[in-house]
Amino acid sequence: QVQLVESGGGLVQAGGSLRLSCAASGRTFSTYAMGWFRQAPGKEREIVAAISRSGYSTYYADSVKGRFTISRDNAKNTVYLQMNSLKPEDTAVYYCAAAQAYYSGSGYLSEADYWGQGTQVTVSS
């Protein structure tokens, strides 16, 4: 069992930055690929970024490429999402997820095993 707890969300003006953190319980963090998803009101949940178990491989949605950076510290059981140049369309609830598979036929972290409770990110114009 893995528990994921996100933090770092908040209200920021367009062009600003936020850093989300996701702390994982348990000793098996390094055996999971990790990722960040988001869900805006009235929209489906979408993947934002993913990182492999070692951190060597990363994936970004086109909408955030060049602005967001995902990283992980396996010694601290934590995954991060650095968000720069934020836009109002980035407003959403952001969720951390853990999966055995970094990529499957359905996409990155398409079979997530564990989810965090979510943290709200609001970007004002």
DRENPA-3360 file (N, C-alpha, C; in nm, 2 decimals, always signed):
BEGIN
1 = QVQLVESG = +0.08/-0.12/+0.00/+0.00/+0.00/+0.00/+0.09/+0.12/+0.00 ~ +0.06/+0.22/-0.09/+0.13/+0.34/-0.09/+0.03/+0.46/-0.07 ~ +0.07/+0.55/+0.01/-0.02/+0.67/+0.03/+0.06/+0.79/-0.03 ~ -0.02/+0.87/-0.10/+0.04/+0.99/-0.17/-0.02/+1.11/-0.11 ~ +0.06/+1.21/-0.07/+0.01/+1.34/-0.02/+0.07/+1.45/-0.10 ~ -0.02/+1.53/-0.17/+0.03/+1.64/-0.24/+0.03/+1.77/-0.16 ~ +0.12/+1.86/-0.20/+0.12/+1.99/-0.13/+0.18/+2.09/-0.23 ~ +0.16/+2.22/-0.20/+0.22/+2.32/-0.28/+0.13/+2.40/-0.37;
9 = GGLVQAGG = +0.00/+2.36/-0.38/-0.09/+2.43/-0.46/-0.13/+2.56/-0.40 ~ -0.20/+2.64/-0.48/-0.24/+2.78/-0.43/-0.28/+2.86/-0.55 ~ -0.29/+2.99/-0.51/-0.33/+3.10/-0.61/-0.21/+3.17/-0.66 ~ -0.20/+3.19/-0.79/-0.08/+3.26/-0.84/-0.13/+3.34/-0.96 ~ -0.06/+3.45/-0.99/-0.09/+3.53/-1.11/-0.03/+3.47/-1.23 ~ -0.09/+3.49/-1.34/-0.03/+3.45/-1.47/+0.11/+3.49/-1.48 ~ +0.19/+3.40/-1.53/+0.34/+3.42/-1.54/+0.42/+3.38/-1.42 ~ +0.35/+3.35/-1.31/+0.41/+3.31/-1.19/+0.45/+3.16/-1.19;
17 = SLRLSCAA = +0.50/+3.12/-1.07/+0.55/+2.98/-1.06/+0.50/+2.92/-0.93 ~ +0.49/+2.79/-0.93/+0.45/+2.71/-0.82/+0.53/+2.58/-0.82 ~ +0.56/+2.52/-0.71/+0.62/+2.39/-0.70/+0.53/+2.30/-0.62 ~ +0.49/+2.19/-0.69/+0.41/+2.09/-0.62/+0.50/+1.98/-0.57 ~ +0.46/+1.93/-0.46/+0.54/+1.81/-0.40/+0.44/+1.70/-0.38 ~ +0.48/+1.58/-0.39/+0.40/+1.46/-0.35/+0.49/+1.37/-0.27 ~ +0.45/+1.35/-0.15/+0.53/+1.26/-0.06/+0.46/+1.13/-0.05 ~ +0.54/+1.02/-0.06/+0.49/+0.89/-0.07/+0.53/+0.81/+0.06;
25 = SGRTFSTY = +0.44/+0.73/+0.11/+0.47/+0.65/+0.23/+0.53/+0.52/+0.18 ~ +0.58/+0.44/+0.27/+0.63/+0.31/+0.23/+0.77/+0.31/+0.18 ~ +0.83/+0.19/+0.16/+0.97/+0.17/+0.12/+0.98/+0.13/-0.02 ~ +0.87/+0.14/-0.10/+0.87/+0.09/-0.23/+0.86/+0.20/-0.33 ~ +0.88/+0.32/-0.29/+0.86/+0.44/-0.38/+0.95/+0.42/-0.51 ~ +1.07/+0.38/-0.50/+1.15/+0.37/-0.61/+1.11/+0.26/-0.71 ~ +1.02/+0.18/-0.68/+0.97/+0.08/-0.77/+0.85/+0.12/-0.85 ~ +0.81/+0.24/-0.83/+0.69/+0.30/-0.90/+0.74/+0.41/-1.00;
33 = AMGWFRQA = +0.68/+0.41/-1.12/+0.68/+0.53/-1.20/+0.58/+0.63/-1.14 ~ +0.61/+0.76/-1.15/+0.53/+0.86/-1.09/+0.48/+0.96/-1.19 ~ +0.37/+1.02/-1.16/+0.32/+1.12/-1.26/+0.23/+1.22/-1.19 ~ +0.20/+1.33/-1.26/+0.11/+1.43/-1.23/+0.00/+1.44/-1.33 ~ -0.12/+1.44/-1.28/-0.24/+1.46/-1.36/-0.31/+1.59/-1.32 ~ -0.40/+1.64/-1.40/-0.49/+1.75/-1.36/-0.63/+1.73/-1.42 ~ -0.72/+1.80/-1.34/-0.86/+1.80/-1.39/-0.92/+1.93/-1.37 ~ -0.96/+2.00/-1.47/-1.02/+2.13/-1.46/-1.17/+2.11/-1.46;
41 = PGKEREIV = -1.25/+2.20/-1.41/-1.39/+2.19/-1.40/-1.45/+2.16/-1.54 ~ -1.53/+2.06/-1.55/-1.60/+2.03/-1.67/-1.52/+1.95/-1.77 ~ -1.39/+1.92/-1.73/-1.30/+1.85/-1.83/-1.26/+1.72/-1.77 ~ -1.21/+1.63/-1.86/-1.16/+1.50/-1.82/-1.02/+1.52/-1.76 ~ -0.99/+1.43/-1.67/-0.85/+1.43/-1.62/-0.75/+1.40/-1.73 ~ -0.64/+1.47/-1.72/-0.54/+1.45/-1.82/-0.40/+1.44/-1.76 ~ -0.31/+1.37/-1.82/-0.18/+1.36/-1.77/-0.10/+1.48/-1.80 ~ -0.02/+1.53/-1.71/+0.06/+1.65/-1.73/+0.21/+1.61/-1.75;
49 = AAISRSGY = +0.26/+1.52/-1.66/+0.40/+1.48/-1.67/+0.42/+1.34/-1.61 ~ +0.52/+1.27/-1.65/+0.55/+1.14/-1.59/+0.70/+1.12/-1.58 ~ +0.74/+1.04/-1.48/+0.88/+1.02/-1.47/+0.90/+0.87/-1.43 ~ +1.00/+0.81/-1.49/+1.03/+0.67/-1.47/+1.08/+0.64/-1.33 ~ +1.10/+0.52/-1.30/+1.14/+0.48/-1.16/+1.28/+0.54/-1.12 ~ +1.37/+0.54/-1.22/+1.50/+0.59/-1.19/+1.51/+0.75/-1.21 ~ +1.41/+0.80/-1.27/+1.41/+0.94/-1.31/+1.48/+0.97/-1.44 ~ +1.53/+0.87/-1.50/+1.60/+0.89/-1.63/+1.51/+0.94/-1.74;
57 = STYYADSV = +1.39/+0.88/-1.74/+1.30/+0.92/-1.85/+1.18/+1.00/-1.80 ~ +1.15/+1.10/-1.88/+1.03/+1.19/-1.85/+0.95/+1.21/-1.97 ~ +0.82/+1.25/-1.94/+0.72/+1.28/-2.04/+0.65/+1.40/-2.00 ~ +0.61/+1.48/-2.10/+0.53/+1.60/-2.08/+0.42/+1.61/-2.18 ~ +0.31/+1.66/-2.14/+0.20/+1.69/-2.23/+0.25/+1.81/-2.31 ~ +0.20/+1.82/-2.43/+0.24/+1.93/-2.52/+0.21/+2.07/-2.46 ~ +0.10/+2.07/-2.38/+0.05/+2.20/-2.33/+0.14/+2.26/-2.22 ~ +0.23/+2.17/-2.16/+0.32/+2.22/-2.05/+0.46/+2.21/-2.09;
65 = KGRFTISR = +0.49/+2.15/-2.20/+0.63/+2.13/-2.24/+0.71/+2.26/-2.24 ~ +0.83/+2.26/-2.18/+0.91/+2.38/-2.17/+0.87/+2.47/-2.06 ~ +0.76/+2.45/-1.99/+0.72/+2.53/-1.87/+0.72/+2.45/-1.74 ~ +0.69/+2.32/-1.75/+0.69/+2.24/-1.63/+0.80/+2.14/-1.63 ~ +0.85/+2.11/-1.51/+0.96/+2.01/-1.49/+0.92/+1.91/-1.38 ~ +0.92/+1.78/-1.42/+0.90/+1.68/-1.32/+1.03/+1.62/-1.27 ~ +1.04/+1.60/-1.14/+1.16/+1.54/-1.09/+1.13/+1.45/-0.97 ~ +1.22/+1.37/-0.92/+1.19/+1.28/-0.81/+1.32/+1.27/-0.73;
73 = DNAKNTVY = +1.30/+1.25/-0.60/+1.41/+1.22/-0.51/+1.37/+1.09/-0.44 ~ +1.43/+0.98/-0.48/+1.39/+0.85/-0.42/+1.44/+0.83/-0.28 ~ +1.54/+0.91/-0.24/+1.58/+0.90/-0.10/+1.48/+0.97/-0.01 ~ +1.41/+1.06/-0.06/+1.30/+1.13/+0.02/+1.16/+1.09/-0.01 ~ +1.15/+0.99/-0.10/+1.02/+0.94/-0.14/+0.92/+1.05/-0.19 ~ +0.98/+1.14/-0.27/+0.90/+1.25/-0.31/+0.92/+1.28/-0.46 ~ +0.81/+1.32/-0.52/+0.81/+1.36/-0.66/+0.77/+1.51/-0.66 ~ +0.83/+1.58/-0.76/+0.80/+1.73/-0.76/+0.75/+1.77/-0.90;
81 = LQMNSLKP = +0.68/+1.88/-0.91/+0.64/+1.94/-1.03/+0.66/+2.09/-1.02 ~ +0.77/+2.13/-1.09/+0.80/+2.27/-1.09/+0.72/+2.33/-1.21 ~ +0.64/+2.43/-1.18/+0.55/+2.49/-1.28/+0.59/+2.64/-1.30 ~ +0.64/+2.67/-1.41/+0.68/+2.81/-1.44/+0.59/+2.87/-1.55 ~ +0.59/+3.00/-1.57/+0.51/+3.07/-1.67/+0.37/+3.02/-1.67 ~ +0.31/+3.02/-1.56/+0.17/+2.96/-1.55/+0.07/+3.05/-1.62 ~ -0.03/+2.98/-1.67/-0.13/+3.04/-1.75/-0.27/+3.01/-1.69 ~ -0.37/+3.10/-1.71/-0.50/+3.07/-1.65/-0.55/+2.93/-1.69;
89 = EDTAVYYC = -0.52/+2.88/-1.81/-0.56/+2.75/-1.85/-0.50/+2.63/-1.77 ~ -0.40/+2.67/-1.69/-0.34/+2.56/-1.60/-0.42/+2.54/-1.48 ~ -0.52/+2.63/-1.46/-0.60/+2.61/-1.34/-0.67/+2.48/-1.34 ~ -0.65/+2.40/-1.23/-0.71/+2.27/-1.21/-0.67/+2.21/-1.08 ~ -0.73/+2.10/-1.05/-0.69/+2.02/-0.93/-0.58/+1.92/-0.99 ~ -0.46/+1.93/-0.92/-0.35/+1.85/-0.96/-0.34/+1.72/-0.87 ~ -0.32/+1.61/-0.94/-0.31/+1.48/-0.86/-0.18/+1.41/-0.89 ~ -0.13/+1.36/-0.79/-0.01/+1.27/-0.80/-0.05/+1.13/-0.82;
97 = AAAQAYYS = +0.02/+1.05/-0.89/-0.01/+0.91/-0.91/+0.11/+0.82/-0.92 ~ +0.09/+0.70/-0.88/+0.20/+0.60/-0.88/+0.16/+0.48/-0.96 ~ +0.24/+0.43/-1.05/+0.21/+0.31/-1.13/+0.33/+0.22/-1.15 ~ +0.30/+0.09/-1.16/+0.40/+0.00/-1.19/+0.46/+0.02/-1.32 ~ +0.38/+0.05/-1.42/+0.42/+0.07/-1.56/+0.43/+0.22/-1.59 ~ +0.55/+0.26/-1.64/+0.57/+0.40/-1.68/+0.49/+0.42/-1.81 ~ +0.49/+0.32/-1.90/+0.42/+0.34/-2.02/+0.36/+0.20/-2.06 ~ +0.23/+0.21/-2.10/+0.17/+0.09/-2.15/+0.10/+0.13/-2.29;
105 = GSGYLSEA = +0.03/+0.03/-2.35/-0.03/+0.06/-2.48/-0.13/+0.17/-2.47 ~ -0.18/+0.20/-2.35/-0.28/+0.31/-2.34/-0.22/+0.44/-2.31 ~ -0.09/+0.45/-2.29/-0.03/+0.58/-2.26/+0.06/+0.57/-2.13 ~ +0.11/+0.69/-2.09/+0.19/+0.71/-1.97/+0.10/+0.70/-1.85 ~ +0.15/+0.61/-1.76/+0.08/+0.59/-1.63/-0.07/+0.57/-1.65 ~ -0.10/+0.50/-1.75/-0.24/+0.47/-1.78/-0.31/+0.37/-1.69 ~ -0.23/+0.30/-1.61/-0.28/+0.21/-1.51/-0.23/+0.24/-1.38 ~ -0.26/+0.36/-1.33/-0.21/+0.40/-1.20/-0.26/+0.32/-1.09;
113 = DYWGQGTQ = -0.18/+0.29/-0.99/-0.22/+0.20/-0.88/-0.27/+0.29/-0.76 ~ -0.21/+0.40/-0.75/-0.24/+0.49/-0.63/-0.25/+0.63/-0.67 ~ -0.34/+0.70/-0.60/-0.36/+0.84/-0.63/-0.36/+0.92/-0.50 ~ -0.31/+1.05/-0.52/-0.32/+1.14/-0.40/-0.46/+1.20/-0.40 ~ -0.48/+1.29/-0.30/-0.61/+1.35/-0.28/-0.63/+1.47/-0.37 ~ -0.52/+1.52/-0.42/-0.53/+1.64/-0.51/-0.50/+1.77/-0.44 ~ -0.45/+1.86/-0.52/-0.42/+2.00/-0.47/-0.46/+2.10/-0.57 ~ -0.53/+2.21/-0.53/-0.58/+2.30/-0.62/-0.48/+2.40/-0.66;
121 = VTVSS = -0.47/+2.43/-0.79/-0.39/+2.53/-0.85/-0.48/+2.62/-0.93 ~ -0.47/+2.75/-0.89/-0.55/+2.85/-0.95/-0.46/+2.96/-1.01 ~ -0.47/+2.99/-1.14/-0.39/+3.09/-1.20/-0.48/+3.21/-1.24 ~ -0.46/+3.32/-1.19/-0.55/+3.44/-1.22/-0.48/+3.52/-1.34 ~ -0.57/+3.58/-1.42/-0.52/+3.65/-1.53/-0.50/+3.80/-1.50;
% end
